[in-house]
Amino acid sequence: MLWLVASSVLLFRFGQSDYGEFDPKLQLQQHPTKLSDFIELSAARPGETILLHVLDPACRCAALAEDHIAQLQPSLQNLPKLRQLALTPLLLQQAGIAVPATPMIVVLRDQQLIYSGPYASGPACSIGDSLLDQVLQQKLQTPASWLNSETAACRCLTR
């Protein structure tokens, strides 16, 4: 019986170790000041929507994000002038752009920063909790860039 309780506790702690506030140090708040760096890295042109997928293969949550991205592909194909790029956290950090956690998505539309943060809320990065779909379909209207630091999500904090 003790073995069952101990195993359950360990599984729960392991499962929850990558779940929490996406950006507890509020590093995303610097992203608007780095817009020119995002544009340069992505070669964004006027009128385009750019998705910058920031994934770390060593993060358990990356596989969940990749599933999420794959499930979104049919709806993404309907968006005009959409380009998707995969970037490493190191590449962004070398450009002076903070990466508080991965997986992270950055959305640029018409050379403006629209969204920066996790793909979804919740521990599983599931399509049902998708933030990305809401942003791309313009279901969420924000007065400026949405720098989504506080959402609890599956993420691996970076150093």
SULMODA-V583420 format. One record per pair of residues at least 12 apart in sequence whose ideal C-beta (glycine too) atoms are under 10 Angstrom apart, sorted by the first residue. I is the first residue (numbers start at 1). J is the second residue. If there is no record, write none. Layout:
i | j
I | J
I | J
This chain:
i | j
14 | 60
15 | 60
15 | 123
15 | 124
15 | 154
16 | 123
16 | 154
17 | 60
17 | 156
18 | 59
18 | 60
18 | 61
18 | 64
18 | 101
18 | 123
18 | 153
18 | 154
18 | 155
18 | 156
18 | 157
19 | 61
19 | 122
19 | 123
19 | 124
19 | 125
19 | 152
19 | 153
19 | 154
19 | 155
20 | 101
20 | 123
20 | 151
20 | 152
20 | 153
20 | 154
20 | 155
20 | 157
21 | 100
21 | 101
21 | 118
21 | 149
21 | 150
21 | 151
21 | 152
21 | 153
21 | 155
21 | 157
22 | 100
22 | 101
22 | 102
22 | 103
22 | 104
22 | 116
22 | 117
22 | 118
22 | 121
22 | 148
22 | 149
22 | 150
22 | 151
22 | 152
22 | 153
22 | 154
22 | 155
22 | 157
23 | 98
23 | 99
23 | 100
23 | 101
23 | 104
23 | 116
23 | 117
23 | 118
23 | 147
23 | 148
23 | 149
23 | 150
23 | 151
23 | 153
23 | 155
23 | 157
24 | 100
24 | 101
24 | 149
24 | 150
24 | 157
25 | 98
25 | 100
25 | 101
25 | 149
25 | 157
26 | 98
26 | 100
26 | 147
26 | 149
26 | 150
27 | 97
27 | 98
27 | 99
27 | 100
27 | 101
27 | 116
27 | 147
27 | 149
27 | 158
28 | 98
28 | 99
28 | 100
28 | 101
28 | 104
28 | 106
28 | 115
28 | 116
28 | 117
28 | 145
28 | 146
28 | 147
28 | 148
28 | 149
28 | 150
29 | 98
29 | 100
29 | 116
29 | 145
29 | 147
29 | 149
30 | 96
30 | 97
30 | 98
30 | 116
30 | 147
31 | 92
31 | 97
31 | 98
31 | 106
31 | 113
31 | 115
31 | 116
31 | 117
31 | 145
31 | 147
32 | 112
32 | 113
32 | 116
32 | 144
32 | 145
32 | 147
33 | 96
33 | 97
33 | 113
34 | 92
34 | 95
34 | 96
34 | 97
34 | 98
34 | 106
34 | 113
34 | 116
35 | 108
35 | 111
35 | 112
35 | 113
35 | 145
36 | 111
37 | 92
37 | 95
37 | 96
37 | 97
38 | 50
38 | 52
38 | 87
38 | 92
38 | 95
38 | 97
38 | 106
38 | 108
38 | 111
38 | 112
38 | 113
38 | 116
39 | 108
39 | 111
39 | 112
39 | 113
40 | 95
41 | 85
41 | 87
41 | 91
41 | 92
41 | 95
41 | 97
41 | 106
41 | 108
42 | 83
42 | 84
42 | 85
42 | 87
42 | 106
42 | 108
42 | 111
43 | 83
43 | 85
44 | 83
44 | 85
44 | 108
44 | 109
44 | 110
44 | 111
44 | 112
45 | 81
45 | 83
45 | 110
45 | 111
46 | 81
46 | 110
46 | 111
47 | 80
47 | 81
47 | 109
47 | 110
47 | 111
48 | 80
48 | 81
48 | 82
48 | 83
48 | 108
48 | 109
48 | 110
48 | 111
49 | 76
49 | 79
49 | 80
49 | 81
49 | 82
49 | 83
49 | 84
49 | 107
49 | 108
49 | 109
49 | 110
49 | 114
49 | 135
49 | 136
50 | 81
50 | 82
50 | 83
50 | 84
50 | 85
50 | 106
50 | 107
50 | 108
50 | 109
50 | 110
50 | 111
50 | 114
51 | 69
51 | 72
51 | 76
51 | 79
51 | 82
51 | 83
51 | 84
51 | 85
51 | 86
51 | 105
51 | 106
51 | 107
51 | 108
51 | 109
51 | 115
51 | 132
51 | 135
51 | 136
52 | 83
52 | 84
52 | 85
52 | 86
52 | 87
52 | 91
52 | 92
52 | 97
52 | 104
52 | 105
52 | 106
52 | 107
52 | 108
52 | 116
53 | 65
53 | 66
53 | 69
53 | 84
53 | 85
53 | 86
53 | 87
53 | 102
53 | 103
53 | 104
53 | 105
53 | 106
53 | 119
53 | 132
54 | 85
54 | 86
54 | 87
54 | 88
54 | 89
54 | 91
54 | 92
54 | 97
54 | 99
54 | 101
54 | 102
54 | 103
54 | 104
54 | 105
54 | 106
54 | 116
54 | 158
55 | 69
55 | 86
55 | 87
55 | 88
55 | 89
55 | 102
55 | 103
55 | 104
55 | 105
55 | 119
56 | 88
56 | 89
56 | 90
56 | 99
56 | 101
56 | 102
56 | 103
56 | 104
56 | 155
56 | 156
56 | 158
57 | 88
57 | 102
58 | 89
58 | 102
58 | 156
59 | 89
59 | 101
59 | 102
59 | 103
59 | 154
59 | 155
59 | 156
59 | 157
59 | 158
60 | 154
60 | 155
60 | 156
61 | 101
61 | 102
61 | 103
61 | 118
61 | 119
61 | 123
61 | 124
61 | 125
61 | 153
61 | 154
61 | 155
61 | 156
62 | 102
62 | 103
62 | 125
62 | 154
62 | 156
63 | 103
63 | 125
63 | 154
64 | 103
64 | 119
64 | 120
64 | 122
64 | 123
64 | 124
64 | 125
64 | 126
64 | 153
64 | 154
65 | 102
65 | 103
65 | 104
65 | 105
65 | 118
65 | 119
65 | 120
65 | 125
65 | 132
65 | 153
65 | 154
65 | 155
66 | 86
66 | 103
66 | 119
66 | 125
67 | 124
67 | 125
67 | 126
67 | 127
68 | 103
68 | 105
68 | 118
68 | 119
68 | 120
68 | 124
68 | 125
68 | 126
68 | 127
68 | 128
68 | 129
68 | 130
68 | 132
68 | 133
68 | 154
69 | 84
69 | 86
69 | 103
69 | 105
69 | 119
69 | 125
69 | 127
69 | 132
70 | 127
71 | 126
71 | 127
71 | 128
71 | 130
71 | 133
72 | 119
72 | 127
72 | 130
72 | 132
72 | 133
72 | 136
75 | 127
75 | 130
75 | 132
75 | 133
75 | 136
75 | 137
76 | 132
76 | 133
76 | 136
78 | 136
78 | 137
79 | 109
79 | 136
79 | 137
81 | 109
81 | 110
82 | 109
82 | 136
83 | 108
84 | 105
85 | 106
87 | 99
87 | 104
87 | 106
88 | 102
89 | 101
89 | 102
89 | 103
89 | 104
89 | 156
89 | 158
89 | 159
90 | 158
92 | 104
92 | 106
92 | 158
93 | 158
93 | 159
97 | 116
98 | 116
98 | 158
99 | 116
99 | 157
99 | 158
99 | 159
100 | 116
100 | 117
100 | 149
100 | 155
100 | 157
100 | 158
101 | 117
101 | 118
101 | 149
101 | 153
101 | 154
101 | 155
101 | 156
101 | 157
101 | 158
102 | 118
102 | 155
102 | 156
102 | 157
102 | 158
103 | 118
103 | 119
103 | 120
103 | 125
103 | 153
103 | 154
103 | 155
103 | 156
104 | 116
104 | 117
104 | 118
104 | 119
104 | 148
104 | 153
104 | 155
104 | 158
105 | 117
105 | 118
105 | 119
105 | 120
105 | 131
105 | 132
105 | 135
105 | 136
105 | 148
106 | 145
107 | 131
107 | 132
107 | 135
107 | 136
107 | 145
107 | 146
108 | 145
109 | 135
109 | 136
109 | 138
112 | 144
112 | 145
113 | 144
113 | 145
113 | 146
113 | 147
114 | 135
114 | 136
114 | 138
114 | 140
114 | 142
114 | 144
114 | 145
114 | 146
115 | 131
115 | 132
115 | 134
115 | 135
115 | 136
115 | 140
115 | 142
115 | 145
115 | 146
115 | 147
115 | 148
116 | 145
116 | 146
116 | 147
116 | 148
116 | 149
117 | 131
117 | 132
117 | 135
117 | 146
117 | 147
117 | 148
117 | 149
117 | 150
117 | 151
117 | 153
117 | 155
118 | 131
118 | 132
118 | 148
118 | 149
118 | 151
118 | 152
118 | 153
118 | 154
118 | 155
119 | 131
119 | 132
119 | 133
119 | 151
119 | 153
119 | 154
119 | 155
120 | 132
120 | 133
120 | 134
120 | 151
120 | 153
120 | 154
121 | 148
121 | 150
121 | 151
121 | 152
121 | 153
121 | 154
122 | 151
122 | 152
122 | 153
122 | 154
123 | 152
123 | 153
123 | 154
123 | 155
124 | 153
124 | 154
125 | 153
125 | 154
125 | 155
126 | 154
129 | 151
129 | 153
129 | 154
131 | 146
131 | 148
131 | 151
131 | 153
134 | 146
135 | 148
